[in-house]
Amino acid sequence: MLEQEERLTAERGQPARRAEIKASGDFHLALSAMAKNAIMLRFMDELVARSSLVIALYGQSSVSSCGHSDHRDIVDALEAGDLASACRLMLHHIDHIEADLDLRIKKSADLKEALNL
């Protein structure tokens, strides 16, 4: 999943941007599923659906909504068993996403355009 997401991040254009948003959402859902917590997974499923739409509409179109190495760094920390670093990296990741979404300025994309309908 990480390799696919990294490949999509390097590509340009709306189709790649949509695929990157989906790949990022899929990563978040897969990570949540590993926790085997049904409540958290249901919450993340709803959060990913909503945030993907917000990112498609209001995110900076030339920049990944997730840091280029955020997901890889989190997985590396989890694989190393370094839970303190994984938690710190996850909090940094959330802060990074929030900073990239500037909802104070309404961009000119509409829902049909964002969903390519």
DSSP file (Angstrom, degrees, kcal/mol; ACC not computed):
  #  RESIDUE AA STRUCTURE BP1 BP2  ACC     N-H-->O    O-->H-N    N-H-->O    O-->H-N    TCO  KAPPA ALPHA  PHI   PSI    X-CA   Y-CA   Z-CA
    1    1 A M     >        0   0    0      0, 0.0     4,-2.5     0, 0.0     5,-0.2   0.000 360.0 360.0 360.0 -41.4    0.0    0.0    0.0
    2    2 A L  H  >  +     0   0    0      1,-0.2     4,-2.7     2,-0.2     5,-0.2   0.902 360.0  51.3 -65.1 -40.4    2.8    2.4    0.9
    3    3 A E  H  > S+     0   0    0      2,-0.2     4,-2.3     1,-0.2    -1,-0.2   0.914 111.4  47.8 -63.3 -42.1    4.6    1.8   -2.4
    4    4 A Q  H  > S+     0   0    0      2,-0.2     4,-2.5     1,-0.2    -2,-0.2   0.926 112.6  48.7 -63.8 -44.4    1.4    2.5   -4.4
    5    5 A E  H  X S+     0   0    0     -4,-2.5     4,-2.0     1,-0.2    -2,-0.2   0.913 111.6  49.3 -62.4 -42.5    0.7    5.6   -2.4
    6    6 A E  H  X S+     0   0    0     -4,-2.7     4,-1.2     2,-0.2    -1,-0.2   0.885 110.6  50.8 -64.6 -38.5    4.3    6.8   -3.0
    7    7 A R  H  X S+     0   0    0     -4,-2.3     4,-0.7     1,-0.2     3,-0.4   0.926 111.2  47.9 -63.7 -44.5    4.0    6.2   -6.7
    8    8 A L  H >< S+     0   0    0     -4,-2.5     3,-0.7     1,-0.2    -2,-0.2   0.843 104.9  59.9 -66.1 -33.6    0.7    8.1   -6.9
    9    9 A T  H 3< S+     0   0    0     -4,-2.0    -1,-0.2     1,-0.2    -2,-0.2   0.843 103.8  51.6 -62.3 -33.3    2.2   11.0   -5.0
   10   10 A A  H 3< S+     0   0    0     -4,-1.2    -1,-0.2    -3,-0.4    -2,-0.2   0.689  97.0  85.6 -78.2 -18.3    4.9   11.4   -7.7
   11   11 A E    <<  -     0   0    0     -4,-0.7     2,-0.3    -3,-0.7    -3,-0.0  -0.421  68.3-143.3 -82.5 159.7    2.3   11.5  -10.5
   12   12 A R        +     0   0    0     -2,-0.1     4,-0.3     4,-0.0     2,-0.1  -0.828  48.8  57.6-120.2 159.4    0.5   14.7  -11.6
   13   13 A G  S  > S-     0   0    0     -2,-0.3     4,-2.3    48,-0.1     5,-0.1  -0.117  87.4 -74.9 105.3 159.7   -3.0   15.4  -12.8
   14   14 A Q  H  > S+     0   0    0      1,-0.2     4,-2.8     2,-0.2     5,-0.2   0.876 125.0  53.9 -60.5 -43.0   -6.5   15.0  -11.4
   15   15 A P  H  > S+     0   0    0      0, 0.0     4,-2.2     0, 0.0    -1,-0.2   0.923 112.7  44.6 -59.7 -41.4   -6.8   11.2  -12.0
   16   16 A A  H  > S+     0   0    0     -4,-0.3     4,-2.6     2,-0.2    -2,-0.2   0.890 112.0  53.3 -67.3 -38.6   -3.6   10.7  -10.0
   17   17 A R  H  X S+     0   0    0     -4,-2.3     4,-2.2     2,-0.2    -1,-0.2   0.926 110.8  45.8 -62.1 -45.7   -4.8   13.1   -7.3
   18   18 A R  H  X S+     0   0    0     -4,-2.8     4,-2.2     1,-0.2    -1,-0.2   0.916 113.9  49.1 -63.3 -42.5   -8.1   11.2   -6.8
   19   19 A A  H  X S+     0   0    0     -4,-2.2     4,-2.7    -5,-0.2    -2,-0.2   0.875 110.3  51.7 -65.0 -36.7   -6.2    7.9   -6.8
   20   20 A E  H  X S+     0   0    0     -4,-2.6     4,-2.5     2,-0.2    -1,-0.2   0.909 108.6  50.2 -65.9 -42.4   -3.8    9.3   -4.2
   21   21 A I  H  X S+     0   0    0     -4,-2.2     4,-2.2     2,-0.2    -2,-0.2   0.919 113.3  46.5 -61.5 -43.2   -6.6   10.4   -2.0
   22   22 A K  H  X S+     0   0    0     -4,-2.2     4,-2.7     2,-0.2    -2,-0.2   0.923 111.7  50.4 -65.0 -44.4   -8.2    7.0   -2.2
   23   23 A A  H  X S+     0   0    0     -4,-2.7     4,-2.0     1,-0.2    -2,-0.2   0.888 110.6  50.1 -61.7 -39.4   -4.9    5.2   -1.5
   24   24 A S  H  X S+     0   0    0     -4,-2.5     4,-2.1     2,-0.2    -1,-0.2   0.925 111.4  48.2 -64.6 -44.6   -4.3    7.4    1.5
   25   25 A G  H  X S+     0   0    0     -4,-2.2     4,-2.3     1,-0.2    -2,-0.2   0.906 109.5  53.0 -61.3 -41.7   -7.8    6.6    2.9
   26   26 A D  H  X S+     0   0    0     -4,-2.7     4,-2.5     1,-0.2    -1,-0.2   0.881 107.3  52.6 -61.6 -38.0   -7.3    2.9    2.3
   27   27 A F  H  X S+     0   0    0     -4,-2.0     4,-2.6     2,-0.2     5,-0.2   0.939 109.0  48.8 -62.2 -46.9   -4.1    3.1    4.3
   28   28 A H  H  X S+     0   0    0     -4,-2.1     4,-2.1     1,-0.2    -2,-0.2   0.899 113.1  47.7 -61.2 -40.3   -5.8    4.7    7.2
   29   29 A L  H  X S+     0   0    0     -4,-2.3     4,-2.4     2,-0.2    -1,-0.2   0.894 111.3  50.0 -68.3 -39.9   -8.6    2.1    7.1
   30   30 A A  H  X S+     0   0    0     -4,-2.5     4,-1.5     2,-0.2    -2,-0.2   0.913 111.3  48.9 -64.8 -42.3   -6.1   -0.8    6.9
   31   31 A L  H  X S+     0   0    0     -4,-2.6     4,-0.6     1,-0.2    -1,-0.2   0.903 112.4  48.7 -63.8 -40.5   -4.2    0.6    9.9
   32   32 A S  H ><>S+     0   0    0     -4,-2.1     3,-1.1    -5,-0.2     5,-0.6   0.891 106.8  55.9 -65.8 -39.3   -7.4    1.0   11.8
   33   33 A A  H ><5S+     0   0    0     -4,-2.4     3,-1.5     1,-0.3    -1,-0.2   0.837  98.2  63.1 -62.7 -32.4   -8.5   -2.6   11.0
   34   34 A M  H 3<5S+     0   0    0     -4,-1.5    -1,-0.3     1,-0.3    -2,-0.2   0.768  93.4  62.6 -64.0 -24.7   -5.3   -3.9   12.4
   35   35 A A  T <<5S-     0   0    0     -3,-1.1    -1,-0.3    -4,-0.6    -2,-0.2   0.672  97.9-142.0 -74.3 -15.8   -6.3   -2.6   15.8
   36   36 A K  T < 5 +     0   0    0     -3,-1.5     2,-0.5    -4,-0.4    -3,-0.1   0.887  53.9 137.3  54.3  43.3   -9.3   -5.0   15.7
   37   37 A N     >< -     0   0    0     -5,-0.6     4,-2.6     1,-0.1     5,-0.2  -0.935  40.5-163.3-121.4 104.6  -11.5   -2.3   17.4
   38   38 A A  H  > S+     0   0    0     -2,-0.5     4,-2.3     1,-0.2     5,-0.2   0.844  88.7  51.4 -59.9 -37.6  -14.9   -2.2   15.6
   39   39 A I  H  > S+     0   0    0      2,-0.2     4,-2.3     1,-0.2    -1,-0.2   0.934 112.2  45.6 -66.6 -45.6  -15.8    1.2   17.1
   40   40 A M  H  > S+     0   0    0      1,-0.2     4,-3.0     2,-0.2    -2,-0.2   0.910 112.7  51.5 -64.1 -41.1  -12.6    2.8   15.9
   41   41 A L  H  X S+     0   0    0     -4,-2.6     4,-2.4     2,-0.2    -2,-0.2   0.911 110.6  47.8 -63.7 -41.9  -12.9    1.2   12.5
   42   42 A R  H  X S+     0   0    0     -4,-2.3     4,-2.0     2,-0.2    -1,-0.2   0.914 113.2  48.8 -64.4 -41.9  -16.4    2.5   12.0
   43   43 A F  H  X S+     0   0    0     -4,-2.3     4,-2.7     1,-0.2    -2,-0.2   0.931 112.8  47.3 -61.0 -46.5  -15.3    5.9   13.1
   44   44 A M  H  X S+     0   0    0     -4,-3.0     4,-3.2     2,-0.2     5,-0.3   0.866 107.7  56.6 -65.3 -35.8  -12.3    5.9   10.8
   45   45 A D  H  X S+     0   0    0     -4,-2.4     4,-1.9    -5,-0.2    -1,-0.2   0.931 112.8  40.9 -60.1 -45.7  -14.5    4.7    7.9
   46   46 A E  H  X S+     0   0    0     -4,-2.0     4,-2.2     2,-0.2     5,-0.2   0.900 116.0  50.4 -68.5 -40.9  -16.8    7.7    8.4
   47   47 A L  H  X S+     0   0    0     -4,-2.7     4,-3.2     2,-0.2     5,-0.3   0.915 110.5  48.8 -64.5 -43.8  -13.9   10.1    8.9
   48   48 A V  H  X S+     0   0    0     -4,-3.2     4,-2.4     2,-0.2     5,-0.2   0.916 110.8  51.0 -63.6 -42.8  -12.0    8.9    5.8
   49   49 A A  H  X S+     0   0    0     -4,-1.9     4,-1.2    -5,-0.3    -2,-0.2   0.938 117.5  38.6 -60.0 -46.8  -15.2    9.2    3.7
   50   50 A R  H  X S+     0   0    0     -4,-2.2     4,-2.2     2,-0.2    -2,-0.2   0.929 117.3  47.7 -71.4 -45.7  -15.8   12.8    4.9
   51   51 A S  H  X S+     0   0    0     -4,-3.2     4,-2.9     1,-0.2     5,-0.2   0.855 107.0  57.4 -68.6 -32.6  -12.2   13.9    5.0
   52   52 A S  H  X S+     0   0    0     -4,-2.4     4,-2.3    -5,-0.3    -1,-0.2   0.907 108.7  47.1 -62.1 -39.9  -11.5   12.5    1.5
   53   53 A L  H  X S+     0   0    0     -4,-1.2     4,-2.1    -5,-0.2    -2,-0.2   0.922 112.9  48.1 -66.0 -44.3  -14.3   14.7    0.1
   54   54 A V  H  X>S+     0   0    0     -4,-2.2     4,-3.4     1,-0.2     5,-0.5   0.909 112.5  49.1 -63.0 -42.3  -13.0   17.8    2.0
   55   55 A I  H  X5S+     0   0    0     -4,-2.9     4,-1.8     1,-0.2    -1,-0.2   0.906 110.8  50.5 -64.5 -41.1   -9.5   17.2    0.8
   56   56 A A  H  <5S+     0   0    0     -4,-2.3    -1,-0.2    -5,-0.2    -2,-0.2   0.885 119.8  36.6 -63.4 -37.8  -10.7   16.7   -2.8
   57   57 A L  H  <5S+     0   0    0     -4,-2.1    52,-0.4    -5,-0.1    -2,-0.2   0.894 136.3  13.7 -81.7 -41.4  -12.7   20.0   -2.6
   58   58 A Y  H  <5S+     0   0    0     -4,-3.4    44,-0.4    -5,-0.2    -3,-0.2   0.522  94.0 108.6-119.8  -8.7  -10.4   22.2   -0.5
   59   59 A G  S  <<S-     0   0    0     -4,-1.8     2,-0.6    -5,-0.5    42,-0.1  -0.264  83.9 -89.9 -70.4 159.4   -7.0   20.6   -0.3
   60   60 A Q    >   -     0   0    0     40,-0.4     3,-1.5     1,-0.2    -1,-0.1  -0.593  37.1-146.6 -69.0 117.8   -4.0   22.0   -2.1
   61   61 A S  T 3  S+     0   0    0     -2,-0.6    -1,-0.2     1,-0.3   -48,-0.1   0.718  93.0  47.4 -65.8 -22.0   -4.2   20.2   -5.4
   62   62 A S  T 3  S+     0   0    0      2,-0.1     2,-0.4   -50,-0.1    -1,-0.3   0.473 105.3  66.9 -97.5  -1.2   -0.4   20.1   -5.9
   63   63 A V  S <  S-     0   0    0     -3,-1.5     2,-0.1    37,-0.1     4,-0.1  -0.951  85.6-112.2-125.2 138.5    0.5   18.8   -2.4
   64   64 A S        -     0   0    0     -2,-0.4     4,-0.1     1,-0.1    -4,-0.1  -0.404  19.7-137.1 -63.7 141.0   -0.3   15.5   -0.8
   65   65 A S  S    S+     0   0    0      2,-0.1     2,-0.4    -2,-0.1    35,-0.2   0.808  94.4  52.0 -70.6 -28.7   -2.7   15.8    2.0
   66   66 A C  S    S-     0   0    0      1,-0.1    -2,-0.1    34,-0.1    28,-0.1  -0.862 108.0 -94.9-104.2 143.7   -0.6   13.4    4.0
   67   67 A G    >>  -     0   0    0     -2,-0.4     3,-0.7    26,-0.1     4,-0.6  -0.214  36.6-113.2 -55.8 147.4    3.1   14.1    4.4
   68   68 A H  T 34 S+     0   0    0      1,-0.3     4,-0.2     2,-0.1    -1,-0.1   0.798 114.0  22.8 -57.0 -31.5    5.2   12.3    1.8
   69   69 A S  T 3> S+     0   0    0      2,-0.1     4,-2.9     1,-0.1    -1,-0.3   0.392  94.0 101.8-115.5   2.7    6.9   10.1    4.4
   70   70 A D  H <> S+     0   0    0     -3,-0.7     4,-2.3     1,-0.2     5,-0.2   0.929  86.5  42.8 -54.8 -51.5    4.3   10.3    7.3
   71   71 A H  H  X S+     0   0    0     -4,-0.6     4,-2.5     1,-0.2    -1,-0.2   0.922 115.3  49.1 -64.5 -43.8    2.8    6.9    6.6
   72   72 A R  H  > S+     0   0    0      1,-0.2     4,-2.6     2,-0.2    -1,-0.2   0.919 111.4  50.3 -61.2 -43.7    6.1    5.2    6.0
   73   73 A D  H  X S+     0   0    0     -4,-2.9     4,-2.1     2,-0.2    -1,-0.2   0.892 110.8  49.1 -63.3 -40.2    7.5    6.7    9.3
   74   74 A I  H  X S+     0   0    0     -4,-2.3     4,-2.4    -5,-0.2    -1,-0.2   0.932 112.4  47.3 -64.8 -45.9    4.5    5.5   11.3
   75   75 A V  H  X S+     0   0    0     -4,-2.5     4,-2.9     1,-0.2     5,-0.2   0.914 110.6  52.6 -62.2 -42.9    4.7    2.0    9.9
   76   76 A D  H  X S+     0   0    0     -4,-2.6     4,-1.8     1,-0.2    -1,-0.2   0.912 110.4  47.8 -59.3 -42.9    8.5    1.9   10.6
   77   77 A A  H  <>S+     0   0    0     -4,-2.1     5,-2.3     2,-0.2     4,-0.5   0.910 112.9  48.3 -65.5 -42.0    7.9    2.9   14.2
   78   78 A L  H ><5S+     0   0    0     -4,-2.4     3,-1.1     1,-0.2    -2,-0.2   0.920 111.1  50.1 -64.2 -43.4    5.2    0.3   14.7
   79   79 A E  H 3<5S+     0   0    0     -4,-2.9    -1,-0.2     1,-0.3    -2,-0.2   0.837 109.8  51.4 -63.9 -32.1    7.4   -2.4   13.1
   80   80 A A  T 3<5S-     0   0    0     -4,-1.8    -1,-0.3    -5,-0.2    -2,-0.2   0.550 113.6-120.4 -79.8  -7.4   10.2   -1.4   15.5
   81   81 A G  T < 5 +     0   0    0     -3,-1.1     2,-1.4    -4,-0.5    -3,-0.2   0.672  66.9 141.9  76.0  16.1    7.8   -1.7   18.4
   82   82 A D     >< +     0   0    0     -5,-2.3     4,-2.3    -6,-0.2    -1,-0.2  -0.655  18.0 168.6 -92.7  81.5    8.5    2.0   19.3
   83   83 A L  H  > S+     0   0    0     -2,-1.4     4,-2.6     1,-0.2     5,-0.2   0.834  72.2  57.8 -66.9 -33.6    5.0    2.9   20.3
   84   84 A A  H  > S+     0   0    0      2,-0.2     4,-2.3     1,-0.2    -1,-0.2   0.934 110.7  43.2 -62.6 -45.0    6.0    6.3   21.8
   85   85 A S  H  > S+     0   0    0      2,-0.2     4,-3.0     1,-0.2     5,-0.2   0.905 112.1  54.0 -66.6 -40.4    7.5    7.3   18.4
   86   86 A A  H  X S+     0   0    0     -4,-2.3     4,-2.2     2,-0.2    -2,-0.2   0.915 110.8  46.2 -60.2 -43.0    4.4    5.9   16.6
   87   87 A C  H  X S+     0   0    0     -4,-2.6     4,-2.3     2,-0.2    -1,-0.2   0.921 113.4  48.8 -64.9 -44.4    2.1    8.0   18.7
   88   88 A R  H  X S+     0   0    0     -4,-2.3     4,-2.2     1,-0.2    -2,-0.2   0.915 112.8  48.4 -61.4 -43.0    4.2   11.1   18.3
   89   89 A L  H  X S+     0   0    0     -4,-3.0     4,-2.4     2,-0.2    -1,-0.2   0.870 109.5  52.4 -66.6 -37.1    4.3   10.6   14.6
   90   90 A M  H  X S+     0   0    0     -4,-2.2     4,-2.2    -5,-0.2    -1,-0.2   0.912 110.1  48.1 -65.6 -41.5    0.6   10.1   14.4
   91   91 A L  H  X S+     0   0    0     -4,-2.3     4,-2.2     2,-0.2    -2,-0.2   0.905 112.2  49.2 -64.9 -40.7   -0.1   13.3   16.3
   92   92 A H  H  X S+     0   0    0     -4,-2.2     4,-2.5     1,-0.2    -2,-0.2   0.901 109.3  54.1 -61.9 -40.2    2.4   15.1   13.9
   93   93 A H  H  X S+     0   0    0     -4,-2.4     4,-2.2     2,-0.2    -2,-0.2   0.909 108.3  47.9 -60.7 -45.0    0.5   13.6   11.0
   94   94 A I  H  X S+     0   0    0     -4,-2.2     4,-2.2     1,-0.2    -1,-0.2   0.914 112.3  49.3 -64.1 -43.1   -2.8   14.9   12.2
   95   95 A D  H  X S+     0   0    0     -4,-2.2     4,-2.1     1,-0.2    -2,-0.2   0.892 109.5  52.9 -62.1 -39.3   -1.3   18.4   12.7
   96   96 A H  H  X S+     0   0    0     -4,-2.5     4,-1.6     2,-0.2    -2,-0.2   0.913 109.4  47.6 -63.3 -44.7    0.2   18.3    9.2
   97   97 A I  H  X S+     0   0    0     -4,-2.2     4,-1.2     1,-0.2    -1,-0.2   0.925 111.3  51.0 -63.5 -45.1   -3.1   17.4    7.6
   98   98 A E  H  < S+     0   0    0     -4,-2.2     3,-0.3     1,-0.2    -1,-0.2   0.891 109.4  50.8 -59.9 -40.7   -4.9   20.2    9.5
   99   99 A A  H  < S+     0   0    0     -4,-2.1    -1,-0.2     1,-0.2    -2,-0.2   0.833 107.0  54.5 -67.5 -32.3   -2.3   22.7    8.4
  100  100 A D  H  < S+     0   0    0     -4,-1.6     2,-0.9   -35,-0.2   -40,-0.4   0.748  96.6  72.9 -74.3 -23.5   -2.7   21.7    4.7
  101  101 A L     <  -     0   0    0     -4,-1.2     2,-1.0    -3,-0.3   -42,-0.1  -0.811  61.2-176.5 -96.8 105.1   -6.4   22.3    4.7
  102  102 A D    >   +     0   0    0     -2,-0.9     3,-0.8   -44,-0.4    -3,-0.1  -0.818   6.9 173.1-100.8  95.1   -7.1   26.0    4.8
  103  103 A L  T 3   +     0   0    0     -2,-1.0    -1,-0.1     1,-0.2   -44,-0.0   0.445  62.5  83.1 -84.7   0.7  -10.9   26.1    5.0
  104  104 A R  T 3  S+     0   0    0      1,-0.1     2,-0.6    -3,-0.1    -1,-0.2   0.802  88.1  57.4 -72.5 -26.7  -11.0   29.8    5.5
  105  105 A I  S <  S-     0   0    0     -3,-0.8     2,-0.6   -47,-0.1    -1,-0.1  -0.916  84.4-138.4-108.6 120.1  -10.7   30.4    1.8
  106  106 A K        -     0   0    0     -2,-0.6     2,-0.1     2,-0.0    -3,-0.1  -0.660  18.9-146.7 -79.7 118.9  -13.4   28.8   -0.3
  107  107 A K        -     0   0    0     -2,-0.6   -49,-0.0     1,-0.1   -48,-0.0  -0.335  20.0-114.5 -78.6 167.8  -11.8   27.3   -3.4
  108  108 A S  S    S+     0   0    0     -2,-0.1     2,-0.2     2,-0.0    -1,-0.1   0.317  74.9 115.4 -92.1   8.9  -13.8   27.2   -6.7
  109  109 A A        -     0   0    0    -52,-0.4     2,-0.2     4,-0.1    -2,-0.1  -0.532  50.2-153.6 -77.3 143.6  -14.2   23.4   -7.1
  110  110 A D     >  -     0   0    0     -2,-0.2     4,-2.4     1,-0.1     5,-0.2  -0.689  30.0-101.3-110.7 172.1  -17.7   22.0   -6.9
  111  111 A L  H  > S+     0   0    0     -2,-0.2     4,-2.0     1,-0.2     5,-0.2   0.889 119.9  50.9 -60.8 -44.4  -18.8   18.5   -5.9
  112  112 A K  H  4>S+     0   0    0      1,-0.2     5,-2.8     2,-0.2     4,-0.4   0.899 112.1  48.1 -61.5 -40.4  -19.3   17.2   -9.4
  113  113 A E  H >45S+     0   0    0      3,-0.2     3,-0.8     1,-0.2    -2,-0.2   0.912 110.9  50.3 -65.9 -42.8  -15.8   18.4  -10.4
  114  114 A A  H 3<5S+     0   0    0     -4,-2.4    -1,-0.2     1,-0.2    -2,-0.2   0.850 116.2  41.3 -65.3 -34.4  -14.2   16.9   -7.3
  115  115 A L  T 3<5S-     0   0    0     -4,-2.0    -1,-0.2    -5,-0.2    -2,-0.2   0.414 109.7-123.3 -93.1   0.7  -15.8   13.5   -7.9
  116  116 A N  T < 5       0   0    0     -3,-0.8    -3,-0.2    -4,-0.4    -4,-0.1   0.910 360.0 360.0  57.7  47.0  -15.2   13.7  -11.7
  117  117 A L      <       0   0    0     -5,-2.8    -4,-0.2    -6,-0.1    -1,-0.1   0.403 360.0 360.0 -98.0 360.0  -18.9   13.3  -12.5
